[in-house]
């Protein structure tokens, strides 16, 4: 896709999503700058205030504290990154009249619904990570009209650390694995989300009748963590032989964690498709593409 050369994006966060966005920008010839903690501390109000955000057409906040387990013990740090950071960024964006795209999570929901979660459903996070992200969303809504909050789920990429890479490592080292089979969501390829974000930035740059607010985006289809792992191993076996011989599905009760997890966090993504004309791929198709890329990197 061709993008205008007057688009200039500020990407905050150099994790798997930030790297996917910057790779798209580099390939497409889009002007961008990527910043990351600790060189750019979003929890430091002075750092944000002193940065020339007005030089950019859109700010993308892809930074986050994402360790769900550690967030229970480090709730102050999680709040600082996931709540205070977005507060400072959105306030600066409002001051400089620059739109903000912020990435949030399915974990703002409690997971008790039997249906897909829409943007209008009541949030009720059940762990510190989800709570910190919900606070960040609220700050942005209060501070800045020109914002797009995108809640996503179960993110993975060829960059960084994620569930897919962890499963592949375990599959190479172990003969038997047990994976939770009663928590459901939608695996999301970070490249697909990054593409969506860049497309929205393009529409913002063109003043294309943007409907600001909160949206959901994940790849299409529902899966348990067991389903996600099983498909990962099926696809990897096309490229290499794994040591893994048996994959067991177990209930959450047999895999206790410090942080509570939602049993169903599947997102309804019809609104972003309607308002932005977004094409949403099936999670199994995107996983196949990612694993092929990953195997080619070896």
Secondary structure, 3 states (H helix, E strand, C coil): CCCCCCCEEEEECCCHHHHHHHHHHHHHCCEEEEECCCCCCCCCHHHHHHCCHHHCCEEEECCCCCCCCHHHCCHHHHHHHHHHHHHHHHHHHHHHCCEEEEEEEHHHCCCCCCCCECCCCCCCCCCHHHHHHHHHHHHHHHHCCCEEEEEECCEECCCCCCHHHHHHHHHHHCCEEEEECCCEECCEEHHHHHHHHHHHHHHHHCCCCCCCEEEECCCECCEEHHHHHHHHHHHHCCCCCCCCCEEEEECHHHCCCCCCCCCECCECCHHHHHHHCCCCCEHHHHHHHHHHHHHHHC
